[in-house]
Amino acid sequence: MSEISQFITIHQIVKAAQKRLDMYHWDYLVGGTETETTLKRNRTAIDSRALRPKVLNNVSEVDTSGEILGQPLSIPVMLAPIGRLQEFEAGGGASAAIAAEQAGVMSIASSVCEPSLEDIAAASNAPKIYQLYVNFDADAVDDIVKRVVDSGYVGFCLTVDTAVVSRRERDISRRVRMTSKRDPEARAYRAALNWSDIARIREKSDIPLIIKGINRVDDALKAVEYGVDVVYVSNHGGRQLDQGPGALDLLPDIVTAIKGKAEIAIDGGFYRGTDIVKAIAMGANAVGLGRLEAWAMAAGGAPAVVQCLDLLKAEITEVLALCGVNSFKELDESFVTDAQPAVPPSVYSAFPLLNLENKGY
């Protein structure tokens, strides 16, 4: 029996990734910016909500499916865009696309991962989104959008929270210098990105548009005004602005403000079935998995990602049943209430058994 087939909990997958990665790649994966306060607050926001179940409902059959951009999902999650994903598994974005197809979810390919957007598109038949960091002039961006459309992606995502690249002190201490910091021209294009670019892209293409990095109600409303299809609530996993709020804390006001005029995605510290259920109950349409995807990739490539998503689906099935509902459609905000976190927040706080010895593993 292979090691991958022996993963029976998600914490085992994280532990396997930790064993396989050197200190440079592990710190790149788990770290945040400066004090890592935003990273910790992502988990605090999730752990500060408790689930309030209904009882005496027939939950003998539970449907875990979701949907975004008209695309069915076996569970309402997407594999978030990860730069340098090929450093955790050689197939990079292509492996993520393959895993997404096998697990019945959607993948978002990062423009700073390999292989090319065309090769990622060809790797699987599952619906995919392409994410872009704007490191180029308008003509080059428009050409990329055309390639994305021609390659059959179902959505185009702009990450908008990287006007400057943050000081990630774990990387700095290891003397790791990010490629984007070495390219002054790319830095200039990122810093100059503004709403007129959104308007131009919207005018030139009708591909569904996702804006990733929304933290404020006024920006969410402006995104809707500019014809954005998915408002993606994200603080870059705590890797950009330090001292920000947790992503889940941002969700309720944005949901209330946009009133269903766009779909909503969210990421930031979501690792367990209970995390996903909380986010959907609070109004998100789908949850992005970033670090969890990379941990699984490092633990065993696409097969480990599929197994991780299968374990997550099992957790979600159990949580929905114990909440007294048959599907995500029956959830609403009444199932979530404020609570005191039970453990100190950290990137590891969803895995209290990380140090547990596992026989045969």
Buried (B, 14 or more C-beta within 10 A) or exposed (E): EEEBEBBEBBBBBBBBBBEBBEEBBBBBBBBBBBEBBBBBBBBBBBBBBBBEEEEEEEBEEBBBBBEBBEBEBBBBBBBBBBBBBBBBBEBBBBBBBBBBBBBBBBBBBBBBBBBEBEBBBBBBEBBBBBBBBBBBEBEEBBEBBEBBBEBEBBBBBBBBBBBEBBEBBBBEEBEEEBEBEEEEEBBEBBEEBEEEBBEBBBEEBEBBBBBBBBBEBEBBBBBBEBBBBBBBBBBBBBBBBBEBBBBBBBBEEBBEBBEEBBBBBBBBBBBBBBBBBBBBBBBBBBBBBBBBBBBBBBBBBBBBBBBBBBBBBBBBBBBBBBBBBBBBEBBEEEBBEEEEBEEEBBBBBBBEEEEEEBEEE
